[in-house]
Amino acid sequence: MGETMLDPHGRVILISGANRGIGLAVAQALYAKGYTVSLGVRDPSGLEGITAHWNELRLHTAHYEAAQWKTHAAWIESVVERFGRLDGLVANAGIGSRGSIRTIEEAELDSIWAVNCKAPLNLIRHALPHLEASGAGRIVNIASLSGKRGAQRQRRLQHVEIRRHGADALGAPPRLGEGRARHRALPLLRAHRHDGRATTRSRPR
Ligand SMILES: NC(=O)c1ccc[n+]([C@@H]2O[C@H](COP(=O)([O-])OP(=O)(O)OC[C@H]3O[C@@H](n4cnc5c(N)ncnc54)[C@H](OP(=O)(O)O)[C@@H]3O)[C@@H](O)[C@H]2O)c1
């Protein structure tokens, strides 16, 4: 049975990090479907070329800097002031890391936490009353599956790296499928807890 789509007409959706990549693609797709979009970006002037031919009545832009919470509240307030409603939030802006467990710096970890975790939570906090008032509010968080299953490359490298020194990691072994990985890893971890020694798979070289 097909689901009924909500009528996009008059519905207002916020998209963070909408100046490039996935955020821009989402913004373009929603705009093309007829939604009113509010694009939250670090440099709103950079959107001018992108949105030059968009209907101004269905377009709003705002300064959004994930690490500056005052921009979150100001963005949402300006949207509600202009359109009187808010129907959806796509928390897309985010950063990744190419560092390994040995090289990553505390400042980079702090940035990832601030941009990818704290900022979306705070945006949702400010948007929530308006999304509830909409009666059909939607929140979409764009995140990485790597946060759930571990980045394949890093996980493999770090697994091998620390096993060389006789330690093991509490994580799924590499190259297992998403659903089964966790379950297949558990017996391994339990074996470690009970006998307290490394298994043949984690013996020091
Ligand atoms: N592409 C992938 O394969 C992939 C995989 C896993 C997860 N993701 C996630 O999907 C989302 C979009 O990815 P993407 O590939 O489209 O990324 P992207 O092309 O690198 O774009 C990232 C967007 O986030 C914005 N941003 C970064 N730091 C910000 C900050 N401190 N405050 C406000 N905005 C900030 C960027 O703005 P500026 O242009 O100003 O830098 C840009 O608009 C991200 O959350 C990313 O973590 C992507």
PDBQT file of the ligand as one rigid body, heavy atoms in Angstrom, charges set to zero:
ROOT
HETATM    1  N1  LIG A 301      29.659  11.961   1.572  1.00  0.00    +0.000 N 
HETATM    2  C1  LIG A 301      29.784  10.862   2.272  1.00  0.00    +0.000 C 
HETATM    3  O1  LIG A 301      30.256   9.822   1.804  1.00  0.00    +0.000 OA
HETATM    4  C2  LIG A 301      29.332  10.841   3.709  1.00  0.00    +0.000 A 
HETATM    5  C3  LIG A 301      29.510   9.670   4.434  1.00  0.00    +0.000 A 
HETATM    6  C4  LIG A 301      29.099   9.634   5.737  1.00  0.00    +0.000 A 
HETATM    7  C5  LIG A 301      28.491  10.733   6.312  1.00  0.00    +0.000 A 
HETATM    8  N2  LIG A 301      28.330  11.873   5.597  1.00  0.00    +0.000 N 
HETATM    9  C6  LIG A 301      27.701  13.007   6.264  1.00  0.00    +0.000 C 
HETATM   10  O2  LIG A 301      26.786  13.614   5.390  1.00  0.00    +0.000 OA
HETATM   11  C7  LIG A 301      26.780  15.015   5.600  1.00  0.00    +0.000 C 
HETATM   12  C8  LIG A 301      27.071  15.730   4.305  1.00  0.00    +0.000 C 
HETATM   13  O3  LIG A 301      28.234  15.160   3.732  1.00  0.00    +0.000 OA
HETATM   14  P1  LIG A 301      28.878  15.753   2.404  1.00  0.00    +0.000 P 
HETATM   15  O4  LIG A 301      29.664  14.669   1.794  1.00  0.00    +0.000 OA
HETATM   16  O5  LIG A 301      27.859  16.453   1.600  1.00  0.00    +0.000 OA
HETATM   17  O6  LIG A 301      29.903  16.781   3.059  1.00  0.00    +0.000 OA
HETATM   18  P2  LIG A 301      30.628  18.062   2.431  1.00  0.00    +0.000 P 
HETATM   19  O7  LIG A 301      30.504  18.110   0.961  1.00  0.00    +0.000 OA
HETATM   20  O8  LIG A 301      31.980  18.079   3.057  1.00  0.00    +0.000 OA
HETATM   21  O9  LIG A 301      29.742  19.259   3.039  1.00  0.00    +0.000 OA
HETATM   22  C9  LIG A 301      29.735  19.451   4.413  1.00  0.00    +0.000 C 
HETATM   23  C10 LIG A 301      28.811  20.604   4.694  1.00  0.00    +0.000 C 
HETATM   24  O10 LIG A 301      28.831  20.822   6.114  1.00  0.00    +0.000 OA
HETATM   25  C11 LIG A 301      29.166  22.195   6.325  1.00  0.00    +0.000 C 
HETATM   26  N3  LIG A 301      29.904  22.387   7.564  1.00  0.00    +0.000 N 
HETATM   27  C12 LIG A 301      31.064  21.812   7.933  1.00  0.00    +0.000 A 
HETATM   28  N4  LIG A 301      31.468  22.291   9.120  1.00  0.00    +0.000 NA
HETATM   29  C13 LIG A 301      30.520  23.197   9.503  1.00  0.00    +0.000 A 
HETATM   30  C14 LIG A 301      30.381  24.046  10.615  1.00  0.00    +0.000 A 
HETATM   31  N5  LIG A 301      31.299  24.080  11.610  1.00  0.00    +0.000 N 
HETATM   32  N6  LIG A 301      29.289  24.838  10.693  1.00  0.00    +0.000 NA
HETATM   33  C15 LIG A 301      28.380  24.842   9.696  1.00  0.00    +0.000 A 
HETATM   34  N7  LIG A 301      28.479  24.082   8.596  1.00  0.00    +0.000 NA
HETATM   35  C16 LIG A 301      29.535  23.267   8.506  1.00  0.00    +0.000 A 
HETATM   36  C17 LIG A 301      30.031  22.572   5.137  1.00  0.00    +0.000 C 
HETATM   37  O11 LIG A 301      30.085  23.983   5.041  1.00  0.00    +0.000 OA
HETATM   38  P3  LIG A 301      31.353  24.731   4.356  1.00  0.00    +0.000 P 
HETATM   39  O12 LIG A 301      31.146  24.619   2.868  1.00  0.00    +0.000 OA
HETATM   40  O13 LIG A 301      31.276  26.112   4.875  1.00  0.00    +0.000 OA
HETATM   41  O14 LIG A 301      32.576  23.990   4.809  1.00  0.00    +0.000 OA
HETATM   42  C18 LIG A 301      29.262  21.897   4.021  1.00  0.00    +0.000 C 
HETATM   43  O15 LIG A 301      28.143  22.652   3.666  1.00  0.00    +0.000 OA
HETATM   44  C19 LIG A 301      27.826  15.293   6.679  1.00  0.00    +0.000 C 
HETATM   45  O16 LIG A 301      27.177  15.381   7.932  1.00  0.00    +0.000 OA
HETATM   46  C20 LIG A 301      28.707  14.084   6.619  1.00  0.00    +0.000 C 
HETATM   47  O17 LIG A 301      29.345  13.821   7.862  1.00  0.00    +0.000 OA
HETATM   48  C21 LIG A 301      28.753  11.940   4.313  1.00  0.00    +0.000 A 
ENDROOT
TORSDOF 0
